[in-house]
Each structure stands twice: as structure tokens, then as C-alpha cells.
Amino acid sequence: MPKQKTHKGLKKRVKVTATGKVKRGCCNGGHLMSGKSAKRGRKVKGTAIVKGAFSKKIRIALGE
């Protein structure tokens, strides 16, 4: 069985922490921010943790 290749697009978008959790950026903060409230802008600037079984799938796609 050959090795699993790393999903390069996903590698640029998420980071695995030292404890094995997956961090991702929040959505809807790329452009058109002038029409959104400042509170919303501050919220989408940060990061979030991927929940549940989906984080396991992400780690497999990253080859971890």
C-alpha cells in the first residue's frame, strides 16, 4: 500500500496543535468587510477549533 499524500490545499488552511486539535480560520472575512459590523470583523479575524470526527478526517488528509 503506498503512502497517503498530503492534501496541499488543506495544509495551507489548517494547523494541527501540539495536543492534536485542528485550528482553522473563520470564514467570511476575506473581502467586502465595509458592509459588515466591526463586531463581526473582530470575530472573523480569529481562529476556531474543528470539532468532532471531522478533525480526524483532516489529520488523515494531512498525513498525520
TORSEMAR-77931 format. One line per field, with one value per residue: residue number from 1; x, y, z of N, C-alpha, C in turn. Coordinates in nm, 4 decimals. Layout:
i	(NUM / ...) .
npx	(X / ...) .
npy	(Y / ...) .
npz	(Z / ...) .
capx	(X / ...) .
capy	(Y / ...) .
capz	(Z / ...) .
cpx	(X / ...) .
cpy	(Y / ...) .
cpz	(Z / ...) .
//
This chain:
i	(1 / 2 / 3 / 4 / 5 / 6 / 7 / 8 / 9 / 10 / 11 / 12 / 13 / 14 / 15 / 16 / 17 / 18 / 19 / 20 / 21 / 22 / 23 / 24 / 25 / 26 / 27 / 28 / 29 / 30 / 31 / 32 / 33 / 34 / 35 / 36 / 37 / 38 / 39 / 40 / 41 / 42 / 43 / 44 / 45 / 46 / 47 / 48 / 49 / 50 / 51 / 52 / 53 / 54 / 55 / 56 / 57 / 58 / 59 / 60 / 61 / 62 / 63 / 64) .
npx	(0.0838 / 0.0694 / 0.2051 / 0.0016 / -0.0747 / -0.0062 / -0.2618 / -0.2327 / -0.3732 / -0.5332 / -0.3397 / -0.2398 / -0.4434 / -0.5174 / -0.3986 / -0.2335 / -0.2422 / -0.0211 / -0.1425 / -0.2982 / -0.5323 / -0.7264 / -0.6760 / -0.8476 / -0.9133 / -1.1635 / -1.4592 / -1.5816 / -1.4359 / -1.2731 / -1.3135 / -1.5153 / -1.5671 / -1.6475 / -1.9195 / -1.9962 / -2.0441 / -1.8340 / -1.7981 / -1.8486 / -1.6355 / -1.4138 / -1.4605 / -1.4328 / -1.1672 / -1.0180 / -0.9313 / -1.0640 / -1.1540 / -1.1663 / -1.4383 / -1.5376 / -1.5648 / -1.4720 / -1.2271 / -1.0524 / -1.0610 / -0.9434 / -0.6834 / -0.5985 / -0.5999 / -0.3944 / -0.1850 / -0.1055) .
npy	(-0.1187 / 0.2173 / 0.5269 / 0.7767 / 1.0766 / 1.4192 / 1.6594 / 1.9407 / 2.1848 / 2.1897 / 2.1851 / 2.4431 / 2.5833 / 2.4940 / 2.4155 / 2.1862 / 2.1469 / 2.1064 / 1.9292 / 1.7835 / 1.8883 / 2.0572 / 2.3645 / 2.6294 / 2.8995 / 3.1587 / 3.2002 / 3.4219 / 3.6623 / 3.7682 / 3.9688 / 4.2617 / 4.3799 / 4.6247 / 4.6509 / 4.4996 / 4.4608 / 4.6034 / 4.4443 / 4.1911 / 4.1784 / 4.1700 / 3.9237 / 3.7374 / 3.7607 / 3.5982 / 3.2566 / 2.9198 / 2.6057 / 2.2884 / 2.0713 / 1.7488 / 1.4391 / 1.5220 / 1.6429 / 1.4306 / 1.3245 / 1.5355 / 1.5316 / 1.2874 / 1.3480 / 1.5284 / 1.3661 / 1.2800) .
npz	(0.0000 / -0.0962 / 0.0411 / 0.2062 / 0.0439 / 0.1235 / 0.1543 / -0.0139 / -0.0402 / 0.1861 / 0.3829 / 0.3773 / 0.4926 / 0.7470 / 1.0839 / 1.2894 / 1.6332 / 1.9195 / 2.0915 / 1.9229 / 1.8250 / 1.5690 / 1.4182 / 1.2557 / 1.0252 / 1.0539 / 0.8523 / 0.5861 / 0.6043 / 0.4120 / 0.2072 / 0.1164 / 0.3630 / 0.4577 / 0.4604 / 0.6715 / 1.0262 / 1.2864 / 1.5062 / 1.4026 / 1.2252 / 1.4000 / 1.5140 / 1.3004 / 1.2497 / 1.4123 / 1.5128 / 1.4981 / 1.6506 / 1.5006 / 1.5288 / 1.6582 / 1.4658 / 1.2240 / 1.2473 / 1.2669 / 1.0082 / 0.8724 / 0.9785 / 0.8734 / 0.5996 / 0.5984 / 0.6406 / 0.8923) .
capx	(0.0000 / 0.1528 / 0.1808 / -0.1015 / -0.0174 / -0.0570 / -0.3504 / -0.1603 / -0.4668 / -0.5750 / -0.2217 / -0.2251 / -0.5587 / -0.5334 / -0.2768 / -0.2558 / -0.1765 / 0.0624 / -0.2291 / -0.3676 / -0.6525 / -0.7082 / -0.7162 / -0.8817 / -0.9556 / -1.3080 / -1.4986 / -1.6484 / -1.3559 / -1.1771 / -1.3356 / -1.6459 / -1.5797 / -1.7035 / -2.0633 / -2.0185 / -2.0224 / -1.7000 / -1.8012 / -1.8365 / -1.4993 / -1.3236 / -1.4866 / -1.3800 / -1.0223 / -0.9550 / -0.9305 / -1.1586 / -1.1117 / -1.2546 / -1.4998 / -1.5889 / -1.4939 / -1.4164 / -1.0853 / -0.9781 / -1.0507 / -0.8467 / -0.5493 / -0.5661 / -0.5693 / -0.2647 / -0.0830 / -0.0599) .
capy	(0.0000 / 0.3376 / 0.6262 / 0.8781 / 1.2064 / 1.5344 / 1.7472 / 2.0672 / 2.2956 / 2.1846 / 2.2153 / 2.5884 / 2.6427 / 2.4494 / 2.3858 / 2.0901 / 2.1914 / 2.0059 / 1.8290 / 1.7087 / 1.9582 / 2.1226 / 2.5048 / 2.6815 / 3.0382 / 3.1797 / 3.2337 / 3.5493 / 3.7778 / 3.7953 / 4.0967 / 4.3236 / 4.3946 / 4.7555 / 4.6354 / 4.4157 / 4.5350 / 4.5935 / 4.3286 / 4.0742 / 4.1807 / 4.1226 / 3.7813 / 3.6562 / 3.7740 / 3.4947 / 3.1180 / 2.8307 / 2.4657 / 2.1963 / 1.9826 / 1.6167 / 1.3396 / 1.5860 / 1.6722 / 1.3076 / 1.3183 / 1.6375 / 1.4827 / 1.1813 / 1.4164 / 1.5938 / 1.2626 / 1.2718) .
capz	(0.0000 / -0.0981 / 0.1458 / 0.1839 / 0.0092 / 0.1971 / 0.0781 / -0.0062 / -0.0196 / 0.3266 / 0.4643 / 0.3819 / 0.5589 / 0.8855 / 1.1595 / 1.3966 / 1.7552 / 1.9847 / 2.1547 / 1.8184 / 1.7787 / 1.4395 / 1.4171 / 1.1242 / 1.0243 / 1.0397 / 0.7155 / 0.5546 / 0.6407 / 0.3064 / 0.1396 / 0.1405 / 0.5083 / 0.4930 / 0.4816 / 0.7901 / 1.1503 / 1.3433 / 1.5967 / 1.3159 / 1.1727 / 1.5054 / 1.5359 / 1.1899 / 1.2451 / 1.4932 / 1.4677 / 1.5648 / 1.6593 / 1.4289 / 1.6275 / 1.6254 / 1.3856 / 1.1054 / 1.2727 / 1.2373 / 0.8623 / 0.8319 / 1.0127 / 0.7772 / 0.4735 / 0.6143 / 0.6517 / 1.0324) .
cpx	(0.0884 / 0.1150 / 0.0693 / -0.0334 / -0.0828 / -0.1448 / -0.2980 / -0.2519 / -0.5110 / -0.4609 / -0.2027 / -0.3344 / -0.5762 / -0.3985 / -0.3150 / -0.1756 / -0.0951 / -0.0197 / -0.3111 / -0.4961 / -0.6213 / -0.7634 / -0.7440 / -0.9166 / -1.1059 / -1.3394 / -1.5596 / -1.5684 / -1.2587 / -1.1911 / -1.4781 / -1.6721 / -1.6426 / -1.8536 / -2.0977 / -1.9827 / -1.8807 / -1.6900 / -1.7811 / -1.6943 / -1.3977 / -1.3391 / -1.4234 / -1.2283 / -0.9521 / -0.9588 / -1.0335 / -1.1018 / -1.2143 / -1.3062 / -1.5286 / -1.4995 / -1.4291 / -1.2682 / -0.9985 / -0.9579 / -0.9471 / -0.7051 / -0.5047 / -0.5259 / -0.4349 / -0.1508 / -0.0267 / -0.1045) .
cpy	(0.1253 / 0.4350 / 0.7218 / 1.0111 / 1.3158 / 1.6175 / 1.8898 / 2.1869 / 2.3043 / 2.2227 / 2.3662 / 2.6547 / 2.6041 / 2.4206 / 2.2887 / 2.1357 / 2.0769 / 1.8958 / 1.7503 / 1.7719 / 2.0291 / 2.2645 / 2.5478 / 2.8293 / 3.0476 / 3.2287 / 3.3748 / 3.6728 / 3.8204 / 3.9307 / 4.1431 / 4.3445 / 4.5272 / 4.7480 / 4.5525 / 4.4950 / 4.5111 / 4.4730 / 4.1995 / 4.0639 / 4.1300 / 3.9731 / 3.6955 / 3.6674 / 3.6576 / 3.3562 / 3.0388 / 2.6899 / 2.3808 / 2.0938 / 1.8450 / 1.5316 / 1.4016 / 1.6175 / 1.5499 / 1.2930 / 1.4171 / 1.5905 / 1.3722 / 1.2441 / 1.4866 / 1.4925 / 1.2483 / 1.1422) .
cpz	(0.0000 / 0.0137 / 0.1047 / 0.1519 / 0.0936 / 0.1049 / 0.0923 / 0.0168 / 0.1246 / 0.4197 / 0.4805 / 0.4658 / 0.7056 / 0.9495 / 1.2698 / 1.5173 / 1.8153 / 2.0498 / 2.0529 / 1.7703 / 1.6476 / 1.4471 / 1.2738 / 1.1371 / 1.0096 / 0.8984 / 0.7082 / 0.5945 / 0.5331 / 0.2416 / 0.1672 / 0.2893 / 0.5490 / 0.5181 / 0.6034 / 0.9156 / 1.2027 / 1.4360 / 1.5180 / 1.2601 / 1.2736 / 1.5260 / 1.4264 / 1.1752 / 1.3136 / 1.4306 / 1.5469 / 1.5639 / 1.5846 / 1.5294 / 1.5691 / 1.5374 / 1.2617 / 1.1236 / 1.2438 / 1.0865 / 0.8111 / 0.8602 / 0.9185 / 0.6427 / 0.4781 / 0.6288 / 0.7907 / 1.0951) .
//
